[in-house]
Amino acid sequence: TGDGIFVYTGGRAPQDVVHAIIDESVEEIDDEAFYRHPNLQSVVCHGGVMRVGTCAFGFCFSLERIKMPGVNFIEYGAFNGCNSLADVDAELD
């Protein structure tokens, strides 16, 4: 959208996403959903997201912040290569 925020509803996200909000309808972030998205800086999940897929955010070099309350499963390589990731807000049971 014009405000730089993309609402993710499943599948593969567009390459130029900078900020993503996971839609309330999404229970899992698909494998490679944001794989190699060089401009992605932040992601906000709602409490109903239970799984982050394989390589979902792999090699998102600009990813700095992610909020993911309620996530129970983070698959292999989900954040591989996210060297800028410094702020992870997760509520763990």
Gaussian input, Z-matrix of N, CA and C with variables (Angstrom, degrees):
# hf/3-21g

backbone

0 1
 N
 C     1     B1
 C     2     B2     1     A1
 N     3     B3     2     A2     1     D1
 C     4     B4     3     A3     2     D2
 C     5     B5     4     A4     3     D3
 N     6     B6     5     A5     4     D4
 C     7     B7     6     A6     5     D5
 C     8     B8     7     A7     6     D6
 N     9     B9     8     A8     7     D7
 C    10    B10     9     A9     8     D8
 C    11    B11    10    A10     9     D9
 N    12    B12    11    A11    10    D10
 C    13    B13    12    A12    11    D11
 C    14    B14    13    A13    12    D12
 N    15    B15    14    A14    13    D13
 C    16    B16    15    A15    14    D14
 C    17    B17    16    A16    15    D15
 N    18    B18    17    A17    16    D16
 C    19    B19    18    A18    17    D17
 C    20    B20    19    A19    18    D18
 N    21    B21    20    A20    19    D19
 C    22    B22    21    A21    20    D20
 C    23    B23    22    A22    21    D21
 N    24    B24    23    A23    22    D22
 C    25    B25    24    A24    23    D23
 C    26    B26    25    A25    24    D24
 N    27    B27    26    A26    25    D25
 C    28    B28    27    A27    26    D26
 C    29    B29    28    A28    27    D27
 N    30    B30    29    A29    28    D28
 C    31    B31    30    A30    29    D29
 C    32    B32    31    A31    30    D30
 N    33    B33    32    A32    31    D31
 C    34    B34    33    A33    32    D32
 C    35    B35    34    A34    33    D33
 N    36    B36    35    A35    34    D34
 C    37    B37    36    A36    35    D35
 C    38    B38    37    A37    36    D36
 N    39    B39    38    A38    37    D37
 C    40    B40    39    A39    38    D38
 C    41    B41    40    A40    39    D39
 N    42    B42    41    A41    40    D40
 C    43    B43    42    A42    41    D41
 C    44    B44    43    A43    42    D42
 N    45    B45    44    A44    43    D43
 C    46    B46    45    A45    44    D44
 C    47    B47    46    A46    45    D45
 N    48    B48    47    A47    46    D46
 C    49    B49    48    A48    47    D47
 C    50    B50    49    A49    48    D48
 N    51    B51    50    A50    49    D49
 C    52    B52    51    A51    50    D50
 C    53    B53    52    A52    51    D51
 N    54    B54    53    A53    52    D52
 C    55    B55    54    A54    53    D53
 C    56    B56    55    A55    54    D54
 N    57    B57    56    A56    55    D55
 C    58    B58    57    A57    56    D56
 C    59    B59    58    A58    57    D57
 N    60    B60    59    A59    58    D58
 C    61    B61    60    A60    59    D59
 C    62    B62    61    A61    60    D60
 N    63    B63    62    A62    61    D61
 C    64    B64    63    A63    62    D62
 C    65    B65    64    A64    63    D63
 N    66    B66    65    A65    64    D64
 C    67    B67    66    A66    65    D65
 C    68    B68    67    A67    66    D66
 N    69    B69    68    A68    67    D67
 C    70    B70    69    A69    68    D68
 C    71    B71    70    A70    69    D69
 N    72    B72    71    A71    70    D70
 C    73    B73    72    A72    71    D71
 C    74    B74    73    A73    72    D72
 N    75    B75    74    A74    73    D73
 C    76    B76    75    A75    74    D74
 C    77    B77    76    A76    75    D75
 N    78    B78    77    A77    76    D76
 C    79    B79    78    A78    77    D77
 C    80    B80    79    A79    78    D78
 N    81    B81    80    A80    79    D79
 C    82    B82    81    A81    80    D80
 C    83    B83    82    A82    81    D81
 N    84    B84    83    A83    82    D82
 C    85    B85    84    A84    83    D83
 C    86    B86    85    A85    84    D84
 N    87    B87    86    A86    85    D85
 C    88    B88    87    A87    86    D86
 C    89    B89    88    A88    87    D87
 N    90    B90    89    A89    88    D88
 C    91    B91    90    A90    89    D89
 C    92    B92    91    A91    90    D90
 N    93    B93    92    A92    91    D91
 C    94    B94    93    A93    92    D92
 C    95    B95    94    A94    93    D93
 N    96    B96    95    A95    94    D94
 C    97    B97    96    A96    95    D95
 C    98    B98    97    A97    96    D96
 N    99    B99    98    A98    97    D97
 C   100   B100    99    A99    98    D98
 C   101   B101   100   A100    99    D99
 N   102   B102   101   A101   100   D100
 C   103   B103   102   A102   101   D101
 C   104   B104   103   A103   102   D102
 N   105   B105   104   A104   103   D103
 C   106   B106   105   A105   104   D104
 C   107   B107   106   A106   105   D105
 N   108   B108   107   A107   106   D106
 C   109   B109   108   A108   107   D107
 C   110   B110   109   A109   108   D108
 N   111   B111   110   A110   109   D109
 C   112   B112   111   A111   110   D110
 C   113   B113   112   A112   111   D111
 N   114   B114   113   A113   112   D112
 C   115   B115   114   A114   113   D113
 C   116   B116   115   A115   114   D114
 N   117   B117   116   A116   115   D115
 C   118   B118   117   A117   116   D116
 C   119   B119   118   A118   117   D117
 N   120   B120   119   A119   118   D118
 C   121   B121   120   A120   119   D119
 C   122   B122   121   A121   120   D120
 N   123   B123   122   A122   121   D121
 C   124   B124   123   A123   122   D122
 C   125   B125   124   A124   123   D123
 N   126   B126   125   A125   124   D124
 C   127   B127   126   A126   125   D125
 C   128   B128   127   A127   126   D126
 N   129   B129   128   A128   127   D127
 C   130   B130   129   A129   128   D128
 C   131   B131   130   A130   129   D129
 N   132   B132   131   A131   130   D130
 C   133   B133   132   A132   131   D131
 C   134   B134   133   A133   132   D132
 N   135   B135   134   A134   133   D133
 C   136   B136   135   A135   134   D134
 C   137   B137   136   A136   135   D135
 N   138   B138   137   A137   136   D136
 C   139   B139   138   A138   137   D137
 C   140   B140   139   A139   138   D138
 N   141   B141   140   A140   139   D139
 C   142   B142   141   A141   140   D140
 C   143   B143   142   A142   141   D141
 N   144   B144   143   A143   142   D142
 C   145   B145   144   A144   143   D143
 C   146   B146   145   A145   144   D144
 N   147   B147   146   A146   145   D145
 C   148   B148   147   A147   146   D146
 C   149   B149   148   A148   147   D147
 N   150   B150   149   A149   148   D148
 C   151   B151   150   A150   149   D149
 C   152   B152   151   A151   150   D150
 N   153   B153   152   A152   151   D151
 C   154   B154   153   A153   152   D152
 C   155   B155   154   A154   153   D153
 N   156   B156   155   A155   154   D154
 C   157   B157   156   A156   155   D155
 C   158   B158   157   A157   156   D156
 N   159   B159   158   A158   157   D157
 C   160   B160   159   A159   158   D158
 C   161   B161   160   A160   159   D159
 N   162   B162   161   A161   160   D160
 C   163   B163   162   A162   161   D161
 C   164   B164   163   A163   162   D162
 N   165   B165   164   A164   163   D163
 C   166   B166   165   A165   164   D164
 C   167   B167   166   A166   165   D165
 N   168   B168   167   A167   166   D166
 C   169   B169   168   A168   167   D167
 C   170   B170   169   A169   168   D168
 N   171   B171   170   A170   169   D169
 C   172   B172   171   A171   170   D170
 C   173   B173   172   A172   171   D171
 N   174   B174   173   A173   172   D172
 C   175   B175   174   A174   173   D173
 C   176   B176   175   A175   174   D174
 N   177   B177   176   A176   175   D175
 C   178   B178   177   A177   176   D176
 C   179   B179   178   A178   177   D177
 N   180   B180   179   A179   178   D178
 C   181   B181   180   A180   179   D179
 C   182   B182   181   A181   180   D180
 N   183   B183   182   A182   181   D181
 C   184   B184   183   A183   182   D182
 C   185   B185   184   A184   183   D183
 N   186   B186   185   A185   184   D184
 C   187   B187   186   A186   185   D185
 C   188   B188   187   A187   186   D186
 N   189   B189   188   A188   187   D187
 C   190   B190   189   A189   188   D188
 C   191   B191   190   A190   189   D189
 N   192   B192   191   A191   190   D190
 C   193   B193   192   A192   191   D191
 C   194   B194   193   A193   192   D192
 N   195   B195   194   A194   193   D193
 C   196   B196   195   A195   194   D194
 C   197   B197   196   A196   195   D195
 N   198   B198   197   A197   196   D196
 C   199   B199   198   A198   197   D197
 C   200   B200   199   A199   198   D198
 N   201   B201   200   A200   199   D199
 C   202   B202   201   A201   200   D200
 C   203   B203   202   A202   201   D201
 N   204   B204   203   A203   202   D202
 C   205   B205   204   A204   203   D203
 C   206   B206   205   A205   204   D204
 N   207   B207   206   A206   205   D205
 C   208   B208   207   A207   206   D206
 C   209   B209   208   A208   207   D207
 N   210   B210   209   A209   208   D208
 C   211   B211   210   A210   209   D209
 C   212   B212   211   A211   210   D210
 N   213   B213   212   A212   211   D211
 C   214   B214   213   A213   212   D212
 C   215   B215   214   A214   213   D213
 N   216   B216   215   A215   214   D214
 C   217   B217   216   A216   215   D215
 C   218   B218   217   A217   216   D216
 N   219   B219   218   A218   217   D217
 C   220   B220   219   A219   218   D218
 C   221   B221   220   A220   219   D219
 N   222   B222   221   A221   220   D220
 C   223   B223   222   A222   221   D221
 C   224   B224   223   A223   222   D222
 N   225   B225   224   A224   223   D223
 C   226   B226   225   A225   224   D224
 C   227   B227   226   A226   225   D225
 N   228   B228   227   A227   226   D226
 C   229   B229   228   A228   227   D227
 C   230   B230   229   A229   228   D228
 N   231   B231   230   A230   229   D229
 C   232   B232   231   A231   230   D230
 C   233   B233   232   A232   231   D231
 N   234   B234   233   A233   232   D232
 C   235   B235   234   A234   233   D233
 C   236   B236   235   A235   234   D234
 N   237   B237   236   A236   235   D235
 C   238   B238   237   A237   236   D236
 C   239   B239   238   A238   237   D237
 N   240   B240   239   A239   238   D238
 C   241   B241   240   A240   239   D239
 C   242   B242   241   A241   240   D240
 N   243   B243   242   A242   241   D241
 C   244   B244   243   A243   242   D242
 C   245   B245   244   A244   243   D243
 N   246   B246   245   A245   244   D244
 C   247   B247   246   A246   245   D245
 C   248   B248   247   A247   246   D246
 N   249   B249   248   A248   247   D247
 C   250   B250   249   A249   248   D248
 C   251   B251   250   A250   249   D249
 N   252   B252   251   A251   250   D250
 C   253   B253   252   A252   251   D251
 C   254   B254   253   A253   252   D252
 N   255   B255   254   A254   253   D253
 C   256   B256   255   A255   254   D254
 C   257   B257   256   A256   255   D255
 N   258   B258   257   A257   256   D256
 C   259   B259   258   A258   257   D257
 C   260   B260   259   A259   258   D258
 N   261   B261   260   A260   259   D259
 C   262   B262   261   A261   260   D260
 C   263   B263   262   A262   261   D261
 N   264   B264   263   A263   262   D262
 C   265   B265   264   A264   263   D263
 C   266   B266   265   A265   264   D264
 N   267   B267   266   A266   265   D265
 C   268   B268   267   A267   266   D266
 C   269   B269   268   A268   267   D267
 N   270   B270   269   A269   268   D268
 C   271   B271   270   A270   269   D269
 C   272   B272   271   A271   270   D270
 N   273   B273   272   A272   271   D271
 C   274   B274   273   A273   272   D272
 C   275   B275   274   A274   273   D273
 N   276   B276   275   A275   274   D274
 C   277   B277   276   A276   275   D275
 C   278   B278   277   A277   276   D276

   B1=1.4579
   B2=1.5118
   B3=1.3123
   B4=1.4552
   B5=1.5148
   B6=1.3324
   B7=1.4627
   B8=1.5291
   B9=1.3355
   B10=1.4484
   B11=1.5111
   B12=1.3387
   B13=1.4532
   B14=1.5271
   B15=1.3278
   B16=1.4548
   B17=1.5256
   B18=1.3201
   B19=1.4594
   B20=1.5257
   B21=1.3252
   B22=1.4597
   B23=1.5203
   B24=1.3429
   B25=1.4687
   B26=1.5205
   B27=1.3226
   B28=1.4591
   B29=1.5079
   B30=1.3288
   B31=1.4592
   B32=1.5137
   B33=1.3036
   B34=1.4681
   B35=1.5229
   B36=1.3007
   B37=1.4640
   B38=1.5248
   B39=1.3348
   B40=1.4637
   B41=1.5314
   B42=1.2887
   B43=1.4605
   B44=1.5253
   B45=1.3295
   B46=1.4658
   B47=1.5259
   B48=1.3300
   B49=1.4627
   B50=1.5285
   B51=1.3436
   B52=1.4634
   B53=1.5273
   B54=1.3269
   B55=1.4663
   B56=1.5253
   B57=1.3316
   B58=1.4536
   B59=1.5236
   B60=1.3198
   B61=1.4554
   B62=1.5203
   B63=1.3202
   B64=1.4571
   B65=1.5308
   B66=1.3172
   B67=1.4613
   B68=1.5237
   B69=1.3343
   B70=1.4749
   B71=1.5322
   B72=1.3215
   B73=1.4676
   B74=1.5324
   B75=1.3215
   B76=1.4645
   B77=1.5270
   B78=1.3353
   B79=1.4672
   B80=1.5214
   B81=1.3321
   B82=1.4529
   B83=1.5206
   B84=1.3115
   B85=1.4607
   B86=1.5218
   B87=1.3123
   B88=1.4608
   B89=1.5254
   B90=1.3421
   B91=1.4563
   B92=1.5278
   B93=1.3291
   B94=1.4653
   B95=1.5369
   B96=1.3214
   B97=1.4717
   B98=1.5248
   B99=1.3209
   B100=1.4697
   B101=1.5326
   B102=1.3013
   B103=1.4632
   B104=1.5279
   B105=1.3355
   B106=1.4708
   B107=1.5413
   B108=1.3127
   B109=1.4699
   B110=1.5341
   B111=1.3167
   B112=1.4651
   B113=1.5267
   B114=1.3172
   B115=1.4633
   B116=1.5210
   B117=1.3299
   B118=1.4572
   B119=1.5302
   B120=1.3509
   B121=1.4598
   B122=1.5210
   B123=1.3352
   B124=1.4683
   B125=1.5182
   B126=1.3420
   B127=1.4603
   B128=1.5275
   B129=1.3347
   B130=1.4635
   B131=1.5234
   B132=1.3354
   B133=1.4645
   B134=1.5254
   B135=1.3144
   B136=1.4586
   B137=1.5284
   B138=1.3136
   B139=1.4557
   B140=1.5115
   B141=1.3257
   B142=1.4562
   B143=1.5152
   B144=1.3336
   B145=1.4693
   B146=1.5237
   B147=1.3328
   B148=1.4605
   B149=1.5250
   B150=1.3440
   B151=1.4631
   B152=1.5248
   B153=1.3385
   B154=1.4599
   B155=1.5222
   B156=1.3159
   B157=1.4556
   B158=1.5177
   B159=1.3212
   B160=1.4550
   B161=1.5277
   B162=1.3048
   B163=1.4719
   B164=1.5312
   B165=1.3187
   B166=1.4658
   B167=1.5239
   B168=1.3205
   B169=1.4683
   B170=1.5279
   B171=1.3125
   B172=1.4561
   B173=1.5247
   B174=1.3061
   B175=1.4609
   B176=1.5348
   B177=1.3179
   B178=1.4747
   B179=1.5284
   B180=1.3121
   B181=1.4593
   B182=1.5262
   B183=1.3237
   B184=1.4627
   B185=1.5219
   B186=1.3410
   B187=1.4637
   B188=1.5275
   B189=1.3406
   B190=1.4616
   B191=1.5170
   B192=1.3547
   B193=1.4615
   B194=1.5149
   B195=1.3507
   B196=1.4588
   B197=1.5233
   B198=1.3135
   B199=1.4670
   B200=1.5161
   B201=1.3384
   B202=1.4630
   B203=1.5274
   B204=1.3215
   B205=1.4604
   B206=1.5269
   B207=1.3006
   B208=1.4586
   B209=1.5098
   B210=1.3204
   B211=1.4648
   B212=1.5278
   B213=1.3306
   B214=1.4658
   B215=1.5202
   B216=1.3262
   B217=1.4600
   B218=1.5188
   B219=1.3144
   B220=1.4578
   B221=1.5166
   B222=1.3132
   B223=1.4648
   B224=1.5293
   B225=1.3145
   B226=1.4621
   B227=1.5300
   B228=1.3121
   B229=1.4643
   B230=1.5196
   B231=1.3229
   B232=1.4669
   B233=1.5224
   B234=1.3361
   B235=1.4665
   B236=1.5262
   B237=1.3098
   B238=1.4574
   B239=1.5322
   B240=1.3149
   B241=1.4566
   B242=1.5110
   B243=1.3128
   B244=1.4763
   B245=1.5250
   B246=1.3077
   B247=1.4563
   B248=1.5237
   B249=1.3256
   B250=1.4657
   B251=1.5237
   B252=1.3247
   B253=1.4561
   B254=1.5258
   B255=1.3376
   B256=1.4558
   B257=1.5268
   B258=1.3207
   B259=1.4633
   B260=1.5235
   B261=1.3402
   B262=1.4609
   B263=1.5105
   B264=1.3260
   B265=1.4573
   B266=1.5217
   B267=1.3366
   B268=1.4652
   B269=1.5193
   B270=1.3242
   B271=1.4605
   B272=1.5146
   B273=1.2911
   B274=1.4620
   B275=1.5216
   B276=1.3363
   B277=1.4635
   B278=1.5048
   A1=109.70
   A2=117.01
   A3=122.43
   A4=113.93
   A5=117.71
   A6=120.40
   A7=112.72
   A8=117.91
   A9=121.76
   A10=114.50
   A11=117.93
   A12=121.68
   A13=109.44
   A14=115.39
   A15=122.14
   A16=108.48
   A17=117.35
   A18=121.81
   A19=107.72
   A20=115.56
   A21=122.54
   A22=109.98
   A23=116.09
   A24=121.27
   A25=111.95
   A26=117.98
   A27=122.48
   A28=111.53
   A29=115.46
   A30=120.59
   A31=112.79
   A32=115.23
   A33=122.03
   A34=108.70
   A35=116.79
   A36=122.46
   A37=110.72
   A38=117.75
   A39=120.75
   A40=111.34
   A41=116.90
   A42=123.52
   A43=113.70
   A44=118.56
   A45=121.34
   A46=114.66
   A47=118.83
   A48=122.63
   A49=110.50
   A50=115.59
   A51=121.67
   A52=110.36
   A53=116.87
   A54=122.47
   A55=107.88
   A56=117.09
   A57=120.85
   A58=110.87
   A59=114.58
   A60=122.45
   A61=106.05
   A62=116.46
   A63=120.76
   A64=108.12
   A65=116.20
   A66=122.56
   A67=111.01
   A68=115.70
   A69=122.25
   A70=112.94
   A71=117.85
   A72=121.58
   A73=113.12
   A74=117.66
   A75=122.45
   A76=110.36
   A77=116.21
   A78=121.58
   A79=112.17
   A80=116.42
   A81=119.76
   A82=110.19
   A83=114.71
   A84=121.09
   A85=106.61
   A86=116.49
   A87=122.48
   A88=112.81
   A89=115.40
   A90=121.68
   A91=108.75
   A92=116.15
   A93=124.06
   A94=114.07
   A95=117.28
   A96=120.91
   A97=112.76
   A98=117.11
   A99=121.78
   A100=110.74
   A101=117.74
   A102=123.28
   A103=111.55
   A104=114.41
   A105=122.58
   A106=112.96
   A107=116.11
   A108=121.04
   A109=106.80
   A110=117.68
   A111=121.59
   A112=115.00
   A113=118.22
   A114=120.63
   A115=113.92
   A116=118.07
   A117=121.70
   A118=110.49
   A119=115.87
   A120=121.04
   A121=113.38
   A122=118.02
   A123=119.57
   A124=111.44
   A125=114.29
   A126=122.21
   A127=107.85
   A128=115.91
   A129=121.10
   A130=108.19
   A131=115.61
   A132=122.31
   A133=108.60
   A134=116.38
   A135=121.75
   A136=107.95
   A137=117.29
   A138=121.91
   A139=115.90
   A140=118.18
   A141=121.49
   A142=114.83
   A143=118.18
   A144=120.92
   A145=107.28
   A146=116.54
   A147=121.73
   A148=113.94
   A149=117.27
   A150=120.36
   A151=110.78
   A152=114.67
   A153=122.14
   A154=105.57
   A155=117.23
   A156=122.76
   A157=115.68
   A158=114.27
   A159=122.88
   A160=110.61
   A161=116.04
   A162=123.32
   A163=112.87
   A164=117.47
   A165=121.03
   A166=112.47
   A167=117.14
   A168=121.86
   A169=110.80
   A170=117.20
   A171=121.29
   A172=112.25
   A173=114.62
   A174=123.64
   A175=113.32
   A176=114.78
   A177=120.92
   A178=105.32
   A179=115.92
   A180=122.47
   A181=113.68
   A182=118.52
   A183=121.65
   A184=113.26
   A185=117.74
   A186=120.81
   A187=109.96
   A188=115.48
   A189=121.65
   A190=113.28
   A191=116.87
   A192=120.86
   A193=111.08
   A194=114.75
   A195=119.29
   A196=108.74
   A197=114.94
   A198=121.67
   A199=106.19
   A200=115.99
   A201=119.22
   A202=111.48
   A203=117.17
   A204=119.96
   A205=110.63
   A206=117.09
   A207=120.39
   A208=116.38
   A209=119.07
   A210=120.67
   A211=109.65
   A212=116.09
   A213=121.74
   A214=113.25
   A215=117.48
   A216=121.50
   A217=110.50
   A218=115.34
   A219=121.83
   A220=105.63
   A221=116.08
   A222=121.67
   A223=111.62
   A224=113.92
   A225=123.20
   A226=111.95
   A227=116.09
   A228=121.99
   A229=115.14
   A230=117.50
   A231=119.74
   A232=112.75
   A233=116.58
   A234=120.89
   A235=111.69
   A236=116.77
   A237=121.58
   A238=110.65
   A239=116.72
   A240=121.20
   A241=114.80
   A242=118.48
   A243=121.90
   A244=108.83
   A245=116.27
   A246=122.81
   A247=114.01
   A248=118.29
   A249=121.30
   A250=112.69
   A251=117.27
   A252=121.38
   A253=110.01
   A254=115.72
   A255=120.83
   A256=112.79
   A257=117.48
   A258=120.69
   A259=109.14
   A260=116.13
   A261=122.04
   A262=107.89
   A263=115.49
   A264=121.38
   A265=107.28
   A266=116.09
   A267=121.20
   A268=108.53
   A269=115.31
   A270=120.34
   A271=107.88
   A272=116.55
   A273=121.21
   A274=109.56
   A275=115.61
   A276=119.99
   A277=111.19
   D1=174.69
   D2=-178.59
   D3=-64.36
   D4=-22.74
   D5=-179.43
   D6=-88.94
   D7=5.75
   D8=176.40
   D9=81.63
   D10=8.91
   D11=-179.68
   D12=-108.88
   D13=129.35
   D14=178.88
   D15=-107.95
   D16=132.67
   D17=176.81
   D18=-97.83
   D19=113.64
   D20=-177.51
   D21=-83.71
   D22=124.92
   D23=179.31
   D24=-118.01
   D25=7.16
   D26=178.36
   D27=126.39
   D28=166.49
   D29=179.45
   D30=77.62
   D31=-153.15
   D32=-179.10
   D33=-97.47
   D34=128.48
   D35=-179.38
   D36=-77.46
   D37=153.80
   D38=176.41
   D39=-60.70
   D40=148.18
   D41=-173.87
   D42=-63.31
   D43=-27.91
   D44=-172.93
   D45=-92.85
   D46=12.88
   D47=-178.86
   D48=-62.92
   D49=135.27
   D50=176.77
   D51=-108.92
   D52=-46.76
   D53=179.19
   D54=-127.73
   D55=132.77
   D56=-177.73
   D57=-124.80
   D58=139.22
   D59=171.08
   D60=-117.85
   D61=130.80
   D62=-179.60
   D63=-84.43
   D64=122.96
   D65=-177.28
   D66=-61.74
   D67=148.48
   D68=-179.69
   D69=-57.95
   D70=-22.69
   D71=-179.08
   D72=-78.15
   D73=-12.30
   D74=-174.39
   D75=-90.36
   D76=126.19
   D77=176.55
   D78=-103.58
   D79=-18.74
   D80=175.50
   D81=-148.07
   D82=144.06
   D83=177.49
   D84=-89.03
   D85=121.99
   D86=-172.90
   D87=-61.54
   D88=154.99
   D89=173.47
   D90=-54.07
   D91=133.23
   D92=176.78
   D93=58.48
   D94=24.43
   D95=-177.72
   D96=-57.32
   D97=-39.29
   D98=-179.36
   D99=-122.31
   D100=19.28
   D101=-175.52
   D102=-55.59
   D103=126.66
   D104=178.33
   D105=57.62
   D106=42.49
   D107=173.71
   D108=-95.33
   D109=100.03
   D110=-169.21
   D111=-68.15
   D112=-20.38
   D113=-175.61
   D114=-99.06
   D115=-7.78
   D116=-176.17
   D117=-63.86
   D118=123.33
   D119=-178.11
   D120=-112.81
   D121=-32.43
   D122=-177.08
   D123=-149.33
   D124=151.28
   D125=178.73
   D126=-138.70
   D127=134.15
   D128=175.65
   D129=-122.27
   D130=119.82
   D131=176.92
   D132=-102.24
   D133=155.75
   D134=172.09
   D135=-92.79
   D136=171.43
   D137=-176.40
   D138=-67.75
   D139=-10.39
   D140=-179.24
   D141=-91.28
   D142=-2.13
   D143=176.72
   D144=-78.68
   D145=117.17
   D146=-174.78
   D147=-100.62
   D148=-23.19
   D149=-173.04
   D150=-141.16
   D151=138.27
   D152=172.07
   D153=-111.17
   D154=118.66
   D155=-172.48
   D156=-70.33
   D157=168.86
   D158=178.77
   D159=-55.89
   D160=127.05
   D161=178.52
   D162=54.82
   D163=25.42
   D164=-176.97
   D165=-55.04
   D166=-38.76
   D167=179.75
   D168=-122.26
   D169=19.38
   D170=-177.51
   D171=-56.52
   D172=132.57
   D173=175.57
   D174=59.77
   D175=35.84
   D176=169.80
   D177=-91.81
   D178=83.13
   D179=-170.65
   D180=-62.47
   D181=-23.44
   D182=-178.38
   D183=-94.97
   D184=-4.22
   D185=-178.15
   D186=-65.35
   D187=118.23
   D188=-177.37
   D189=-110.24
   D190=-34.45
   D191=-172.69
   D192=-135.72
   D193=138.84
   D194=173.45
   D195=-144.38
   D196=135.47
   D197=175.89
   D198=-115.33
   D199=121.93
   D200=-176.28
   D201=-144.87
   D202=69.09
   D203=176.90
   D204=-69.27
   D205=138.54
   D206=175.36
   D207=89.67
   D208=-10.18
   D209=-178.72
   D210=-65.80
   D211=127.23
   D212=-179.34
   D213=-101.92
   D214=-29.84
   D215=-175.65
   D216=-128.96
   D217=125.00
   D218=173.10
   D219=-117.71
   D220=112.63
   D221=-174.39
   D222=-76.75
   D223=167.56
   D224=-178.01
   D225=-51.06
   D226=130.67
   D227=174.05
   D228=69.74
   D229=13.80
   D230=-175.68
   D231=-56.44
   D232=-34.24
   D233=-179.31
   D234=-123.85
   D235=23.24
   D236=-179.65
   D237=-58.98
   D238=129.16
   D239=177.11
   D240=80.02
   D241=8.49
   D242=178.60
   D243=-85.76
   D244=70.65
   D245=-172.41
   D246=-68.92
   D247=-19.27
   D248=-179.63
   D249=-92.98
   D250=-4.06
   D251=-176.28
   D252=-67.77
   D253=111.00
   D254=-175.49
   D255=-124.45
   D256=-15.27
   D257=-175.13
   D258=-129.46
   D259=102.49
   D260=177.91
   D261=-116.64
   D262=119.19
   D263=179.26
   D264=-109.42
   D265=104.59
   D266=-178.36
   D267=-133.97
   D268=137.02
   D269=175.73
   D270=-98.60
   D271=116.51
   D272=-177.80
   D273=-106.46
   D274=140.77
   D275=176.86
   D276=-78.68

